[in-house]
Amino acid sequence: AQTVTQSQPEMSVQEAETVTLSCTYDTSENNYYLFWYKQPPSRQMILVIRQEAYKQQNATENRFSVNFQKAAKSFSLKISDSQLGDTAMYFCAFRTMNYGGSQGNLIFGKGTKLSVKP
Amino acid sequence: GAGVSQSPSNKVTEKGKDVELRCDPISGHTALYWYRQSLGQGLEFLIYFQGNSAPDKSGLPSDRFSAERTGGSVSTLTIQRTQQEDSAVYLCASSFLMNTEAFFGQGTRLTVV
């Protein structure tokens, strides 16, 4: 079974600084997707960034980028120029590319609570 | 609709009562997911649907929990004989294909008193 581990329950960063959130996962699959979701106090889950396992290039979305290390099964999120609005819970998630059975599940880590301080 | 809609937003119920939580996915989305999130915790997978069938129900915590999906659209999560430990936010998500990102509703906050 696939598992996702986020080892940092809480983190804080000063506004305008850079912070990296860690995520590791365990799978025997070769093809899969990885995601980072953000959940602000409003409770709405928002997709931040996604990465296809077959792509070697790390995904980037504006101030958000990932460091995807497939061999190490690591998928960290880097937030540059942190803003107060980045304060939220961040969840790492995994899904295989296969159809059917339990392989379609979107498996989440337990989350990292990020606080951006002025 | 424009997004995933869940109702009610909040539900307070007495211990032992049954509750139904509704999820209206984005039109055309074939996959639908239910998660439970306790206060300050991560997302606990409950069940997912591909069309009207549920390939994986392994996350349902007990036989008091059941879910159905009709017409490949709306889904209802039913909790019978609610217990205080059922108090949580229940999140629903949908996706167009199994291999794309899921979009989430705002959740239903269930409080069992």
Interface residues (C-beta under 8 A of the other chain):
Chain A: Y33 F35 Y37 S42 R43 Q44 M45 I46 L47 R50 F91 R95 M97 Y99 G100 G101 S102 G104 N105 L106 I107 F108 G109 K110 G111 K113
Chain B: A31 Y33 Y35 G40 Q41 G42 L43 F45 Y48 Q50 P55 D56 S58 V89 L91 A93 M98 N99 E101 A102 F103 F104 Q106 G107
